[in-house]
Amino acid sequence: MEENYISVETPVEVEVKKKRKAPSPFYGFLIGGLIGAGIALLSAPYSGQETRNRLREKSIEIKDKAVETAQETRHKIEDAARQGTERVISIKDRGQSVLNEQKKNVESAAVGIREGVRTYVQEGQHPEETSLTTNVNTTDIMETKTDISDTGPYGPGSAP
């Protein structure tokens, strides 16, 4: 048996998906530049020790930049999560207030119905004893019916 599920995304998931785009060409240039710099250092006419020191310094720079970028990304994700949580709480609060308002309306209607039934029962009226009074008698209704049946689709006297 195959079950169908509806996927519901939270605001946080939506924000993360928005930010999770394909990497921009800038990152490709940056990585290519770093690789080129590494190759240039390796093929440079420096002594082995000096080249190793330069590589070590560059790797520390790259590591520091990666840590900084990771921290910025983490802060952005935390902000998005916080904003998403605030939105969810706001929507929940609005929904709860609407629910409470509608609950009061239903309770008020129920009280009105109960009072109406109680009044009806206290007055001792029952459906078979209650009659509606109208100013129309049955002969008027029969004459109206006859008049209507003499009328066609285009007014009086146009009946076939």
Contacts in CASP RR format, 6 or more apart in sequence:
PFRMAT RR
TARGET T0000
AUTHOR 0000-0000-0000
METHOD contacts of the structure
MODEL  1
MEENYISVETPVEVEVKKKRKAPSPFYGFLIGGLIGAGIALLSAPYSGQE
TRNRLREKSIEIKDKAVETAQETRHKIEDAARQGTERVISIKDRGQSVLN
EQKKNVESAAVGIREGVRTYVQEGQHPEETSLTTNVNTTDIMETKTDISD
TGPYGPGSAP
9 17 0 8 1.000
10 84 0 8 1.000
10 88 0 8 1.000
11 83 0 8 1.000
11 84 0 8 1.000
11 87 0 8 1.000
11 88 0 8 1.000
12 80 0 8 1.000
12 81 0 8 1.000
12 84 0 8 1.000
12 85 0 8 1.000
15 80 0 8 1.000
15 83 0 8 1.000
15 84 0 8 1.000
16 77 0 8 1.000
16 80 0 8 1.000
19 76 0 8 1.000
19 77 0 8 1.000
19 80 0 8 1.000
34 58 0 8 1.000
34 62 0 8 1.000
37 58 0 8 1.000
38 55 0 8 1.000
38 58 0 8 1.000
41 51 0 8 1.000
41 54 0 8 1.000
41 55 0 8 1.000
41 58 0 8 1.000
42 51 0 8 1.000
42 55 0 8 1.000
44 51 0 8 1.000
44 54 0 8 1.000
46 54 0 8 1.000
149 159 0 8 1.000
150 156 0 8 1.000
150 157 0 8 1.000
150 159 0 8 1.000
151 157 0 8 1.000
151 158 0 8 1.000
151 159 0 8 1.000
152 158 0 8 1.000
152 159 0 8 1.000
152 160 0 8 1.000
END
